[in-house]
Amino acid sequence: MPQLLRKIRAFFIGKEPLVFVAALLVVLGILAFVFLLDEVREGGTKNFDNRVLRALRKPDDPSKLIGPHGMESVVRDITALGGVVVLLLVVGSVAGFLLLIRRYHMMWLVLVATIGATAINSTIKGLVDRPRPTSVPRLTDVSSESFPSGHSAMSAAVYLTLGGLLAQTVSRRSIKLYFLFIAMTVTFLVGLSRVCLGVHYPTDVLAGWAVGLVWALLCWLVARYLQRRGAIEREEDPTLPESKTS
């Protein structure tokens, strides 16, 4: 047993530190989601959720957000980044590009991360069946259940996946971190916008982030495992065929 543990430790930490970190984040993300789900079902987050929602509105007029004039328009623009139409355009464009440069397993990774996150989020919404917030007026129309936030889950799954793929295309660590920072920033702003609009509780957004992060990391871990086993192709020169013959 000690020898087996040493081999596992050497594999994850010595040879594949990123795999170890990703696996750790998956475990932490699952634990965070289970904790939030348990608290939401027991009503333990109600006071916290409502306090945050009210804190983002003007005390004398809960139908208006705090901040400068035009804040509502800014928030709506940001929340669109996690909407179905924008994500379809982003994912479709990226998948088409990856197909053209023959990065087939990257293309499937993006598609699986997107479709899987959609299915998982919709399933959880139906099972939990949490009503939308009513403590403040909603600033946009919604129809589905509240927990977890679909915009938060999808933005985490899609943008973090794309950020990770872009990070693999460069060697400089500073640029890798930049791609991941942008992905995390967009994901954070989309989730925050849902709370600002009054269509999700803060715990809905936290749960959505956990779902999206865990699913994106699981897709990455599976793709990396299959690549090491030779089940999918390794990265090739992204140069298009036309440039090779010129």
Backbone bond lengths (Angstrom), bond angles and torsions (degrees), N, CA, C in turn:
res aa  C-N    CA-C-N  psi(-1)  N-CA   C-N-CA  omega(-1)  CA-C   N-CA-C  phi
1 M - - - 1.471 - - 1.528 112.85 -
2 P 1.364 118.29 -47.69 1.470 118.23 177.57 1.518 112.31 -58.38
3 Q 1.344 117.14 -37.73 1.451 120.34 179.92 1.522 110.90 -66.10
4 L 1.331 116.68 -39.93 1.458 120.89 177.68 1.519 110.79 -63.14
5 L 1.324 116.44 -43.37 1.453 120.41 178.99 1.530 111.44 -62.54
6 R 1.338 116.65 -38.23 1.467 120.28 178.54 1.520 110.86 -65.17
7 K 1.337 115.84 -38.83 1.465 119.24 178.70 1.528 111.36 -66.15
8 I 1.334 115.60 -41.42 1.468 119.66 178.39 1.526 110.32 -63.54
9 R 1.319 115.38 -44.61 1.463 119.87 179.59 1.527 110.77 -63.07
10 A 1.336 117.58 -41.97 1.459 120.98 -179.83 1.522 111.29 -64.67
11 F 1.346 116.09 -36.35 1.469 119.11 -179.59 1.516 111.80 -68.62
12 F 1.345 115.35 -49.04 1.459 118.72 -174.66 1.513 112.95 -75.71
13 I 1.323 117.90 -42.13 1.456 120.82 -173.83 1.518 111.41 -93.02
14 G 1.345 116.35 -41.88 1.447 118.26 -175.51 1.509 113.43 -75.59
15 K 1.349 117.19 -46.80 1.453 120.74 -174.15 1.516 112.80 -99.98
16 E 1.306 117.67 -32.28 1.457 121.41 -174.62 1.526 110.49 -130.95
17 P 1.316 118.61 69.60 1.469 119.53 -179.51 1.522 113.05 -63.02
18 L 1.349 116.76 -33.21 1.458 119.58 179.33 1.523 111.08 -66.26
19 V 1.323 116.20 -36.95 1.465 120.04 177.96 1.516 110.04 -64.63
20 F 1.310 116.55 -41.93 1.464 120.73 178.82 1.525 111.02 -61.43
21 V 1.332 116.65 -45.88 1.462 120.92 179.72 1.522 110.74 -63.69
22 A 1.352 116.64 -43.40 1.463 120.43 179.83 1.519 111.16 -62.45
23 A 1.327 116.92 -43.62 1.471 120.83 179.26 1.526 110.66 -63.40
24 L 1.318 116.51 -39.51 1.465 120.66 178.35 1.526 110.49 -64.06
25 L 1.324 117.01 -42.35 1.465 120.83 179.31 1.527 111.18 -65.68
26 V 1.315 117.07 -35.09 1.466 120.22 177.14 1.520 110.22 -62.06
27 V 1.318 116.61 -46.81 1.467 120.80 179.46 1.526 110.69 -61.90
28 L 1.332 116.73 -46.19 1.463 120.38 179.94 1.521 111.51 -64.17
29 G 1.336 116.69 -38.19 1.460 120.43 178.92 1.521 112.12 -64.89
30 I 1.327 116.41 -41.73 1.468 120.69 178.15 1.521 110.66 -64.59
31 L 1.325 116.69 -43.56 1.468 120.26 178.95 1.527 110.90 -62.70
32 A 1.337 116.45 -40.94 1.462 120.56 179.38 1.528 110.74 -63.52
33 F 1.337 116.61 -42.38 1.462 119.78 -179.96 1.526 111.10 -65.42
34 V 1.328 116.91 -44.48 1.472 120.40 179.43 1.524 110.45 -61.25
35 F 1.335 116.60 -41.06 1.466 120.22 178.83 1.533 110.56 -62.91
36 L 1.340 117.06 -45.79 1.465 120.66 -179.64 1.528 110.68 -63.76
37 L 1.325 116.92 -42.98 1.459 120.84 179.94 1.518 111.00 -60.87
38 D 1.307 116.72 -43.53 1.461 121.28 -179.66 1.524 110.91 -64.12
39 E 1.341 116.56 -43.19 1.456 120.70 -179.80 1.524 111.80 -67.10
40 V 1.321 116.33 -39.36 1.470 120.41 179.89 1.520 110.25 -65.25
41 R 1.312 117.60 -43.74 1.468 120.68 -179.66 1.518 112.26 -64.70
42 E 1.324 116.87 -32.11 1.460 120.62 179.52 1.529 112.59 -86.89
43 G 1.342 117.06 -5.16 1.458 120.77 -179.97 1.511 114.29 78.90
44 G 1.333 117.46 14.55 1.457 120.40 -176.89 1.505 114.98 -74.56
45 T 1.335 117.39 -13.22 1.471 120.61 -178.54 1.528 112.94 -102.61
46 K 1.317 117.44 1.57 1.467 120.45 -172.82 1.515 112.67 -59.60
47 N 1.332 118.37 -49.10 1.462 121.16 -178.56 1.526 111.25 -63.80
48 F 1.331 116.47 -44.07 1.462 120.22 179.23 1.523 110.65 -61.78
49 D 1.317 117.49 -47.35 1.467 121.78 -178.53 1.525 111.40 -59.01
50 N 1.305 116.23 -48.30 1.463 119.41 -177.30 1.527 112.55 -68.72
51 R 1.324 117.87 -34.94 1.468 120.41 177.50 1.521 111.16 -63.58
52 V 1.310 116.39 -41.97 1.467 119.78 179.43 1.523 110.65 -65.94
53 L 1.320 116.59 -43.97 1.469 119.94 179.19 1.522 111.82 -59.01
54 R 1.330 116.61 -44.70 1.472 120.26 -179.11 1.522 111.57 -70.56
55 A 1.329 116.96 -31.69 1.472 120.15 -179.11 1.522 111.64 -66.13
56 L 1.318 117.53 -21.79 1.460 120.98 -179.59 1.522 113.12 -89.42
57 R 1.321 117.15 -0.83 1.465 121.56 179.79 1.531 110.76 -113.23
58 K 1.303 115.65 157.83 1.463 120.56 177.87 1.524 109.40 -69.60
59 P 1.325 117.87 132.89 1.473 120.87 -176.51 1.531 113.55 -58.05
60 D 1.333 116.61 -35.58 1.463 119.62 -177.53 1.521 113.25 -87.16
61 D 1.351 116.71 -10.95 1.459 120.57 179.84 1.535 109.69 -151.77
62 P 1.327 117.92 90.05 1.471 121.61 -176.59 1.527 114.28 -62.88
63 S 1.327 117.42 -10.86 1.464 119.55 179.03 1.524 112.20 -81.91
64 K 1.344 116.87 -3.90 1.470 120.85 -178.44 1.520 110.28 -120.86
65 L 1.337 114.58 140.60 1.458 120.31 178.51 1.524 110.90 -75.79
66 I 1.323 115.52 152.00 1.463 118.84 172.13 1.523 108.32 -71.85
67 G 1.314 116.12 157.78 1.451 119.78 179.34 1.505 112.06 112.89
68 P 1.329 116.35 -176.09 1.456 121.18 -176.40 1.522 113.14 -69.62
69 H 1.316 114.66 168.11 1.474 120.86 177.98 1.533 109.60 -61.42
70 G 1.306 116.60 138.11 1.453 121.41 179.78 1.519 114.46 89.93
71 M 1.328 117.74 3.27 1.456 121.34 -179.17 1.526 111.64 -60.32
72 E 1.321 116.18 -36.77 1.460 119.24 -178.89 1.523 111.80 -62.12
73 S 1.335 116.92 -40.07 1.474 120.38 178.39 1.524 111.22 -65.54
74 V 1.325 116.33 -39.74 1.471 120.65 178.38 1.526 110.41 -62.22
75 V 1.322 116.08 -44.94 1.466 120.55 -178.77 1.524 110.56 -63.92
76 R 1.326 117.48 -40.40 1.460 120.52 178.40 1.529 111.36 -64.04
77 D 1.330 116.51 -39.39 1.465 119.72 177.73 1.529 110.88 -63.60
78 I 1.316 116.17 -40.97 1.467 120.13 -179.77 1.523 111.06 -67.01
79 T 1.326 117.04 -42.92 1.467 119.92 -177.40 1.513 111.82 -64.97
80 A 1.352 116.68 -25.08 1.470 120.08 178.20 1.523 111.94 -64.64
81 L 1.329 117.38 -23.35 1.469 120.72 178.83 1.523 111.98 -64.77
82 G 1.333 116.82 -20.34 1.458 120.66 177.00 1.509 112.86 -106.15
83 G 1.333 116.67 9.11 1.461 121.30 -179.19 1.521 112.36 -81.63
84 V 1.319 115.22 166.62 1.464 121.33 -175.59 1.521 111.83 -61.63
85 V 1.338 117.07 -45.94 1.465 120.77 -175.03 1.524 111.33 -63.81
86 V 1.331 116.86 -49.70 1.468 120.47 -178.57 1.525 110.55 -63.35
87 L 1.336 117.86 -44.09 1.460 120.47 -178.84 1.529 111.24 -65.70
88 L 1.323 117.71 -36.91 1.467 120.28 176.16 1.523 110.90 -63.09
89 L 1.331 116.68 -42.16 1.463 120.28 178.43 1.529 110.82 -64.22
90 V 1.324 116.18 -44.28 1.466 120.18 -178.99 1.520 110.82 -64.81
91 V 1.334 116.14 -51.34 1.466 120.33 -177.46 1.526 110.86 -64.62
92 G 1.327 117.73 -42.89 1.460 120.53 179.33 1.519 112.23 -62.72
93 S 1.334 116.45 -41.71 1.466 120.36 179.46 1.521 111.21 -65.96
94 V 1.323 116.41 -44.82 1.467 120.32 -179.74 1.527 110.84 -65.99
95 A 1.330 117.31 -42.91 1.462 120.56 179.51 1.523 111.10 -62.58
96 G 1.333 116.97 -40.69 1.459 120.24 177.70 1.526 112.03 -63.37
97 F 1.326 116.49 -41.31 1.461 120.90 178.29 1.525 111.18 -64.20
98 L 1.336 116.83 -45.13 1.463 120.62 179.92 1.526 110.92 -64.32
99 L 1.323 117.17 -34.08 1.462 120.49 176.15 1.524 111.13 -65.38
100 L 1.318 116.65 -41.06 1.462 120.92 -178.87 1.524 112.19 -65.76
101 I 1.328 117.16 -36.47 1.471 119.67 -178.49 1.529 111.87 -94.91
102 R 1.335 115.66 9.77 1.460 122.46 173.42 1.534 113.66 65.59
103 R 1.307 116.54 31.42 1.463 119.92 171.75 1.531 107.14 -94.29
104 Y 1.328 115.21 70.85 1.453 120.20 -168.90 1.526 112.72 -66.08
105 H 1.329 117.74 -43.12 1.462 117.82 -177.10 1.523 111.04 -70.79
106 M 1.347 117.49 -29.53 1.465 119.81 173.44 1.523 110.48 -64.54
107 M 1.345 115.88 -40.97 1.466 120.42 178.94 1.522 110.71 -60.78
108 W 1.342 116.32 -45.91 1.457 119.34 -179.86 1.517 111.77 -66.91
109 L 1.319 116.11 -33.60 1.462 119.53 177.40 1.520 110.86 -61.45
110 V 1.330 116.74 -44.64 1.467 120.95 179.38 1.523 110.65 -64.21
111 L 1.331 116.92 -43.69 1.461 120.63 -178.10 1.525 111.82 -67.32
112 V 1.326 116.20 -44.09 1.472 119.89 -179.74 1.524 110.40 -65.83
113 A 1.340 116.58 -41.25 1.464 119.96 178.90 1.523 110.88 -60.53
114 T 1.324 116.64 -38.88 1.474 120.89 -177.99 1.519 111.79 -74.38
115 I 1.327 116.33 -51.69 1.463 120.37 -176.91 1.529 110.52 -66.41
116 G 1.319 116.64 -41.75 1.461 120.11 -179.62 1.513 112.26 -64.08
117 A 1.342 116.64 -42.92 1.464 120.02 178.92 1.520 111.12 -62.42
118 T 1.327 116.19 -38.04 1.469 120.21 178.40 1.523 111.22 -62.78
119 A 1.331 115.97 -46.72 1.467 120.45 -178.50 1.530 111.42 -65.78
120 I 1.328 116.33 -44.20 1.467 120.02 -178.52 1.522 110.83 -64.32
121 N 1.328 116.64 -45.25 1.460 120.28 -178.44 1.522 111.50 -63.70
122 S 1.335 116.71 -43.57 1.468 120.21 -179.78 1.527 110.97 -63.70
123 T 1.328 116.63 -38.95 1.462 120.69 179.86 1.527 111.05 -64.74
124 I 1.327 116.57 -45.75 1.466 120.31 -179.56 1.520 110.50 -64.66
125 K 1.326 117.31 -41.05 1.466 120.66 178.38 1.532 110.85 -55.58
126 G 1.346 115.07 -46.72 1.457 118.94 -178.35 1.513 113.20 -66.58
127 L 1.326 117.49 -34.73 1.459 121.27 -179.40 1.532 112.10 -73.18
128 V 1.328 116.47 -42.81 1.469 120.14 -177.80 1.524 110.80 -77.16
129 D 1.349 116.09 -42.77 1.467 122.23 175.88 1.533 112.05 55.94
130 R 1.312 117.09 49.72 1.467 121.24 178.90 1.529 109.79 -85.74
131 P 1.330 118.08 129.54 1.465 119.94 178.85 1.531 111.56 -67.15
132 R 1.314 115.43 157.64 1.459 121.17 177.65 1.539 110.12 -71.44
133 P 1.333 117.20 159.63 1.470 120.61 -179.91 1.525 112.16 -60.80
134 T 1.329 115.36 145.87 1.465 121.25 176.92 1.531 111.70 -127.72
135 S 1.334 117.29 -0.57 1.472 119.93 -176.56 1.512 112.71 -74.98
136 V 1.352 117.35 -18.44 1.471 121.70 175.86 1.521 107.70 -137.99
137 P 1.331 117.38 155.02 1.465 119.59 177.74 1.531 111.57 -64.49
138 R 1.309 116.16 140.94 1.464 120.46 176.89 1.524 109.79 -81.47
139 L 1.311 115.81 138.17 1.461 121.02 -176.71 1.515 112.78 -100.78
140 T 1.342 117.28 7.25 1.459 122.05 173.75 1.522 108.39 -155.71
141 D 1.312 115.86 159.82 1.463 120.46 -176.75 1.527 110.94 -82.10
142 V 1.328 116.70 138.15 1.465 123.50 176.16 1.517 108.14 -141.21
143 S 1.341 115.66 158.79 1.464 118.74 -178.22 1.528 113.66 -135.32
144 S 1.327 118.56 -25.97 1.462 120.79 -175.50 1.526 111.18 -85.20
145 E 1.340 115.09 -178.89 1.455 120.34 179.40 1.527 110.53 -70.97
146 S 1.334 115.78 169.85 1.459 120.23 -169.69 1.527 114.75 -93.72
147 F 1.342 117.97 -34.28 1.470 121.35 -171.62 1.520 111.15 -111.56
148 P 1.357 116.87 125.54 1.471 128.75 -6.61 1.525 111.01 -86.93
149 S 1.313 116.69 174.05 1.457 121.52 179.28 1.524 110.35 -69.82
150 G 1.332 116.14 120.16 1.463 120.20 179.46 1.514 112.44 -66.75
151 H 1.341 116.62 -41.02 1.471 120.05 178.39 1.528 110.43 -60.34
152 S 1.322 116.77 -42.23 1.467 120.71 -178.93 1.523 111.28 -67.38
153 A 1.329 116.62 -44.48 1.463 120.56 -179.36 1.519 111.38 -64.92
154 M 1.331 116.80 -44.81 1.450 120.17 -177.27 1.524 112.22 -70.33
155 S 1.325 116.86 -39.93 1.465 118.99 178.75 1.523 110.37 -65.64
156 A 1.340 117.28 -38.34 1.463 120.20 177.36 1.520 110.65 -64.44
157 A 1.331 116.95 -47.15 1.461 120.67 -177.89 1.524 111.57 -63.99
158 V 1.324 116.82 -45.68 1.470 120.40 -174.50 1.523 112.00 -77.24
159 Y 1.332 116.76 -53.88 1.468 118.71 -174.00 1.524 112.45 -70.25
160 L 1.324 117.96 -34.85 1.464 119.24 177.02 1.530 111.01 -69.66
161 T 1.328 116.69 -36.18 1.461 119.98 175.62 1.524 110.61 -63.85
162 L 1.323 116.52 -46.55 1.464 120.23 179.66 1.525 111.56 -65.52
163 G 1.329 116.56 -39.27 1.453 119.92 177.05 1.516 111.95 -61.86
164 G 1.326 116.10 -41.07 1.457 119.89 177.90 1.516 112.52 -65.97
165 L 1.346 116.74 -38.76 1.461 119.87 178.50 1.524 111.48 -66.94
166 L 1.321 116.51 -42.33 1.468 119.89 177.96 1.525 111.26 -63.14
167 A 1.325 115.82 -37.02 1.468 119.88 179.50 1.524 111.43 -62.66
168 Q 1.337 117.32 -27.38 1.458 120.72 -179.83 1.523 112.56 -76.71
169 T 1.328 117.37 -13.55 1.460 120.34 -176.60 1.521 112.77 -88.09
170 V 1.323 118.82 -6.94 1.462 122.33 -178.14 1.522 109.07 -125.76
171 S 1.327 115.99 159.26 1.456 120.63 -178.71 1.527 113.04 -102.72
172 R 1.343 116.91 -26.54 1.454 119.73 -178.51 1.524 111.29 -71.26
173 R 1.330 116.20 128.07 1.459 120.83 -177.48 1.520 111.51 -62.93
174 S 1.322 117.64 -36.81 1.462 120.68 -178.67 1.526 111.27 -62.21
175 I 1.333 117.02 -37.45 1.464 120.22 179.46 1.528 110.07 -73.76
176 K 1.329 117.06 -37.87 1.465 120.02 175.28 1.529 110.67 -57.28
177 L 1.334 115.13 -47.49 1.461 120.23 179.31 1.517 111.46 -63.86
178 Y 1.332 116.33 -34.14 1.470 119.95 178.73 1.523 110.35 -63.25
179 F 1.333 117.75 -46.89 1.461 121.08 179.20 1.532 110.88 -59.14
180 L 1.327 116.36 -45.34 1.462 120.25 -179.72 1.519 111.41 -66.93
181 F 1.334 116.72 -36.83 1.462 120.29 178.01 1.521 111.27 -63.23
182 I 1.332 116.74 -44.24 1.468 120.51 178.52 1.528 110.52 -62.22
183 A 1.332 117.10 -43.68 1.471 120.68 179.52 1.517 111.05 -61.45
184 M 1.325 116.89 -43.95 1.467 120.67 -179.65 1.524 111.18 -68.83
185 T 1.333 117.08 -36.19 1.464 120.58 179.53 1.518 111.12 -64.91
186 V 1.332 116.50 -46.39 1.467 120.37 178.86 1.525 110.29 -61.87
187 T 1.323 116.10 -43.75 1.464 120.37 178.77 1.527 111.07 -60.48
188 F 1.329 116.43 -43.81 1.465 120.57 179.52 1.527 111.39 -63.58
189 L 1.320 117.11 -45.33 1.463 120.63 -177.38 1.525 111.92 -65.92
190 V 1.326 116.97 -37.93 1.469 119.83 177.70 1.528 110.21 -62.56
191 G 1.327 116.22 -46.12 1.465 119.53 178.97 1.515 112.06 -62.46
192 L 1.333 116.68 -43.55 1.466 120.56 178.76 1.517 111.39 -61.90
193 S 1.318 116.30 -37.59 1.471 119.70 -179.07 1.522 111.85 -63.52
194 R 1.336 117.50 -32.41 1.460 120.06 179.76 1.523 111.84 -67.46
195 V 1.321 115.44 -35.29 1.468 119.50 176.63 1.528 109.75 -71.98
196 C 1.330 116.43 -42.27 1.466 120.18 179.34 1.522 111.59 -59.52
197 L 1.318 116.70 -37.49 1.464 120.64 -179.50 1.524 112.52 -76.85
198 G 1.325 117.10 -8.21 1.458 120.87 177.34 1.512 114.44 76.15
199 V 1.340 117.56 18.61 1.467 120.21 -178.65 1.522 111.94 -101.19
200 H 1.332 116.88 -6.54 1.460 120.94 177.53 1.523 110.21 -144.04
201 Y 1.321 115.07 146.22 1.455 120.64 169.67 1.528 108.65 -75.54
202 P 1.328 117.67 155.62 1.474 119.83 175.58 1.523 113.06 -55.79
203 T 1.331 117.57 -36.78 1.464 119.77 179.61 1.533 111.87 -69.45
204 D 1.331 117.61 -27.08 1.464 120.33 173.22 1.525 110.08 -62.26
205 V 1.323 114.95 -43.26 1.461 120.78 -178.26 1.531 110.94 -68.47
206 L 1.318 116.70 -43.74 1.463 120.28 178.26 1.531 110.77 -59.89
207 A 1.317 116.24 -42.32 1.462 120.22 178.52 1.524 110.81 -66.42
208 G 1.317 116.78 -39.10 1.462 120.53 177.77 1.519 111.73 -62.72
209 W 1.325 116.36 -43.24 1.474 119.77 176.38 1.520 110.70 -59.93
210 A 1.333 116.93 -42.39 1.466 120.76 -179.22 1.526 110.82 -62.87
211 V 1.331 116.91 -44.37 1.461 121.23 179.44 1.523 110.79 -62.08
212 G 1.337 116.46 -48.45 1.459 120.42 -178.26 1.514 112.55 -63.85
213 L 1.334 116.54 -43.03 1.462 120.60 -179.97 1.524 111.22 -64.04
214 V 1.322 116.82 -48.15 1.460 120.77 -178.64 1.529 110.66 -60.57
215 W 1.324 116.96 -45.43 1.463 119.64 -177.97 1.522 111.54 -66.20
216 A 1.333 117.72 -42.55 1.469 120.85 178.50 1.529 110.81 -60.99
217 L 1.325 116.93 -42.67 1.463 120.55 179.97 1.526 111.65 -68.17
218 L 1.337 117.48 -39.32 1.462 120.50 177.88 1.523 111.08 -62.77
219 C 1.325 116.58 -42.08 1.464 120.25 177.45 1.520 110.46 -61.41
220 W 1.325 116.31 -42.25 1.466 120.73 179.78 1.529 111.11 -65.24
221 L 1.331 117.35 -42.09 1.460 121.20 -179.82 1.527 111.26 -64.59
222 V 1.328 117.00 -42.96 1.458 120.75 178.79 1.520 110.75 -63.91
223 A 1.340 116.86 -45.04 1.464 120.92 179.32 1.526 111.07 -61.47
224 R 1.316 116.70 -39.96 1.465 120.68 179.54 1.530 110.60 -67.18
225 Y 1.325 116.89 -40.29 1.462 120.77 178.71 1.530 110.67 -64.03
226 L 1.342 116.92 -45.96 1.453 120.87 -179.99 1.522 111.49 -64.31
227 Q 1.321 115.77 -35.58 1.459 119.67 178.44 1.524 111.10 -65.20
228 R 1.333 116.47 -42.44 1.462 121.02 179.43 1.525 111.39 -66.57
229 R 1.340 116.45 -30.68 1.467 120.01 179.22 1.524 112.26 -84.14
230 G 1.335 116.49 -6.84 1.454 120.59 179.95 1.509 114.01 82.60
231 A 1.333 116.99 11.67 1.475 120.09 -178.82 1.518 111.71 -76.33
232 I 1.322 116.30 -23.47 1.458 120.62 175.29 1.511 107.90 -130.29
233 E 1.333 115.85 161.02 1.458 119.15 -173.85 1.511 111.61 -72.83
234 R 1.311 115.14 148.77 1.457 119.60 173.33 1.518 108.78 -80.50
235 E 1.342 113.66 167.25 1.459 118.43 -178.59 1.523 110.59 -62.63
236 E 1.311 115.58 133.65 1.439 121.46 177.19 1.509 109.92 -114.20
237 D 1.325 114.98 173.67 1.457 120.24 178.58 1.523 108.40 -61.60
238 P 1.347 117.96 120.50 1.455 119.92 -176.31 1.519 113.88 -73.93
239 T 1.341 118.92 3.01 1.451 120.86 -179.14 1.516 110.07 -63.34
240 L 1.301 116.82 134.83 1.451 120.56 -178.47 1.519 110.57 -69.22
241 P 1.330 118.45 153.10 1.462 121.11 -177.75 1.515 113.22 -55.32
242 E 1.348 117.22 -35.61 1.457 119.86 -176.80 1.525 111.62 -61.13
243 S 1.386 116.15 -37.76 1.445 119.67 -177.12 1.521 111.55 -72.42
244 K 1.350 117.76 -22.87 1.444 120.62 -179.29 1.524 111.10 -74.70
245 T 1.307 116.03 -28.97 1.457 119.63 -176.19 1.514 112.47 -94.69
246 S 1.314 117.38 -6.27 1.453 120.52 -177.11 1.519 110.80 -80.08
